[in-house]
């Protein structure tokens, strides 16, 4: 993908189109103005002419009627009119017409039709038009006749009033000047408007070009810039090795470890401030010839112009140090830390998508084992396309509450009576059906939505306890929490709120945490367990016996139950050593007054052996598989 960062071409084209369009509009407006003004003026002039012509007729025919019997006086009237030029449009043609009529050149009858009159006018050399107007030297003339009381007819022909011609010429000249000025005013306005609009467009284009290549929050380059940079600076150089040396570099994927916790606890505004502070630190840490990009919400990508580990690791150490240092925001201190995955070019990939994928894999490996940074290695387990798709759908799944709970019974030995259930999450995927935790739990923990997911599980489990209580069944329910939940300061208040909302006794809820999770930070674990204990919630250590410090830490944690890992139960019938381990675990827990639960029981022999070894609570497929709440009735007696 290539992005044009130079808006000059589009700006010039836009300016050209604006100017042409504006000038065309100005010309069109001027033409319309001239035509309309001309027509209005012409109609006004003709209207004035017709009115003046009618006044002449009315006056003149009255005079002629009075003098109709006296030709001498009538000739004198004609002469007086022409001499004094009372009406400048009266001329000899009028006299000739009148004399012709009165000398009976035309046959005098009681009526005289228009055809006879128009023929007479044509015979006198005036080309007559259909509307009764004639053209004399390109000038309109008007005629009218009237039958006198004596039986004669009078005909009057009037040229267009010369004063009106002059007035019309005057108005026309002024209209032309006005139109010309209007046109140039429109041109000036069009050019000014085009310049203003173009300037604004240029400014907006520059802003859009900046936003297209930069993150609006931190001001860092964004993914689009990274793609453009890699295409132009890396791939093109690789295609032309004879011109430029084949480049080498390393792509670092940096993911903040506890950023989601900050968002959940303090909101997005605090998260934005935290990101800005870390972005500023990273910019200071890197030298100018390296590229820093904000890749997604809490992830950064850095391109280093070297693939030499001896040069990469000092920079990685500086990055881990600057991300691990305390950040103070509004008198609050935050420590987030970072996990970094490193993919080298070209050894780990020659395309950007490949490098990003491999750096992502290495980053998750570093996050999983909490080792800070990890180079990509081909033997690292890669995420399948399905896992990538599922990871992208998890947040939406939590929002839509697509996760449901199934319940696996816990029974007493040896009678097999129900003593409680373990709530296990399932993803009711719209396309793939019901998915087990193996498909999504690790993705949830890595994706930063573990708190939202855990709250959903807690709320549903407590609600189900209340449903069973309403039906007269007192069934304790255990839920599994992640190590990431221990650092959630709002966890205990949330659990307390749910218990109060559904009116459920705290001792009917049991929290399970894997042994490996409890060992991550014993101080944090002890505090979280103490808070839950004060609430009245039961506590349990899951998968016990698999950790390196099982016996040492057991006395540190105040728990009610210890669940022996299924790996010991599965092999104790075939391996005497594992049987001795199970026996030792049971004895030790009893000596510390902890109840023991054996999980993963699949045969009757295993159940009997565990009872012989002193275990009194069991769980496994031999007794019951996980089922939905509505199917639990068969286990309730």
Secondary structure, 3 states (H helix, E strand, C coil): CCCCCCCHHHHHHHHHHHHHHHHHHHHHHHHHHHHHHHHHHHHHHHHHHHHHHHHHHHHHHHHHHHCCCCHHHHHHHHHHHHHHCCCCCCCHHHHHHHHHHHCCCCCCCCCCCHHHHHHHHHHCCCEECCCCCEEECCEEEEEEEEECCCCCEEEEEEECCHHHHHHHHHHHHHHHHHHHHHHHHHHHHHHHHHHHHHHHHHHHHHHHHHHHHECCCCCCECHHHHHHHHHHHHHHHHHCCCCCCCCCEEEEEEEECCHHHHHHHHCHHHHHHHHHHHHHHHHHHCCCCCEEEEEECCEEEEEECCCCHHHHHHHHHHHHHHHHCCEEECCEEECCCEEEEEEEECCCCCCHHHHHHHHHHHHHHHHHHCCCEEECCCCCCCCCHHHHHHHHHHHHHHHCCCEEEEEEEEEECCCCCEEEEEEEEEEEECCCEEECHHHCHHHHHHHCCHHHHHHHHHHHHHHHHHHHHHCCCCCCEEEEECHHHHHCCCHHHHHHHHHHHHCCCHHHEEEEEEHHHHCCCHHHHHHHHHHHHHHCCEEEEEEECCCCCHHHHHCCCCCCEEEECHHHHHHCCCCHHHHHHHHHHHHHHHHCCCEEEEECCCCHHHHHHHHHCCCCEEECCCCCCCECHHHHHHHCC
